Amino acid sequence: MSKSGIINLKEVNSPYSEALKQAACRVIDSGQYIGGPEVEAFEHELAQSLHAPFAVGTGNGTDALRLILRAYICMHRLTPGQEVIVPANTYIATVLAITDADLMPVFVDADPQTMNMDISKVEQAITGRSGAIMPVHLYGRVCWSGTLASLAEKYRLLIVEDNAQAIGAQADSDGLFTSTYAGALGHAGAISFYPTKNLGALGDAGAVVTHDHELAKIVACLRNYGCDRPGHNLYAGINSRLDPMQAAMLRVKLPYLQKENAYRRRQAMAYDALIDNPLIIKPFMPAHPASHAWHQYVVRVPLHRHIFLDYLDDHGIYAAIHYPLPPYMQPCFAQYADLSFPISAQLADEVVSLPLHGADTNTISQIINAFKIN
Ligand SMILES: *Cc1c(COP(=O)(O)O)cnc(C)c1O
């Protein structure tokens, strides 16, 4: 579970540590440890920053996704058993949210350049049972196009974004709604504030962002046991609230999100300019810098990845693999083991995430450029 190594969280949070301590004291002294003004203020500030009318805090990003799907079921916009189109190349939490809501994932293979869902393959995955499309902005790169929005309109599908990795990034082309921010492009978006994410809490936290007032209301109800008024449970909900303590931490960091993303972009551009080794395929740079939040800088090493990883390790460079096995190949999803998504499978064998936050891109690039196979 620990992702320490590739990112030093103490260092990430050190510029904010005094403000974080003050905010923690404010919560301790408030006596309010569930819900209340701190959570409401953060929800308001988050919605404003993403140009969406509603944001609802949740316990984590996976629950944000699950609660969106469950709320659409409560609203009869989705029916259990319906299909949700989702990239084959994603983190497993995306798919767990779908199966947990008794919906069926229908996987679409990745585009080898963007590593995101190949939007040109979405239409052929649509069936009479399709209910939603769930794009994932993997590694911080926005997965969006006018085509995706038109497909959703044409087939009356919901677009639920897994925006765990791209908060603050903006789409090149228009969204379904007015916002251009990832997470607010479709009908609803889920955000994770897991500590390593671009806007990280000091523990678990998440949020749902949406243009739909009814959805926001039902998610707020579902996250609190399905309780719609004191002593009355309209839905069989869950307990997945955003803590005021985490809301207070996030309120400190939210105003600096664009600054943090700009720093990540500079780091990625430095690697792009400096890494020059025929054994390493650099990530494809987006046409519009704002459409990538660089949650991870992911290179591909088609040959001898394990030797490259050992080499980095020998030079004291922490790298990681996001992700070694796509969800459809995981033992818990044995029912999908016969499916084949060659690009996603290949990416899983080739990807290496380089250190980004706090990384010395000059030195690391020099070391990478000196890598060779004898
Ligand atoms: C982190 C992540 C999630 C889950 O978020 P949690 O807050 O850890 O529950 C979902 N999808 C993707 C793509 C993620 O990176």
PDBQT file of the ligand as one rigid body, heavy atoms in Angstrom, charges set to zero:
ROOT
HETATM    1  C1  LIG A 401      -6.313   6.834  -6.458  1.00  0.00    +0.000 C 
HETATM    2  C2  LIG A 401      -7.243   6.380  -7.506  1.00  0.00    +0.000 A 
HETATM    3  C3  LIG A 401      -8.547   5.959  -7.222  1.00  0.00    +0.000 A 
HETATM    4  C4  LIG A 401      -9.048   5.724  -5.835  1.00  0.00    +0.000 C 
HETATM    5  O1  LIG A 401      -8.938   6.776  -4.970  1.00  0.00    +0.000 OA
HETATM    6  P1  LIG A 401      -8.874   6.475  -3.398  1.00  0.00    +0.000 P 
HETATM    7  O2  LIG A 401      -8.997   7.830  -2.793  1.00  0.00    +0.000 OA
HETATM    8  O3  LIG A 401      -7.570   5.811  -3.113  1.00  0.00    +0.000 OA
HETATM    9  O4  LIG A 401     -10.045   5.607  -3.062  1.00  0.00    +0.000 OA
HETATM   10  C5  LIG A 401      -9.390   5.664  -8.267  1.00  0.00    +0.000 A 
HETATM   11  N1  LIG A 401      -8.987   5.737  -9.544  1.00  0.00    +0.000 NA
HETATM   12  C6  LIG A 401      -7.742   6.106  -9.863  1.00  0.00    +0.000 A 
HETATM   13  C7  LIG A 401      -7.362   6.200 -11.311  1.00  0.00    +0.000 C 
HETATM   14  C8  LIG A 401      -6.821   6.428  -8.861  1.00  0.00    +0.000 A 
HETATM   15  O5  LIG A 401      -5.584   6.794  -9.195  1.00  0.00    +0.000 OA
ENDROOT
TORSDOF 0
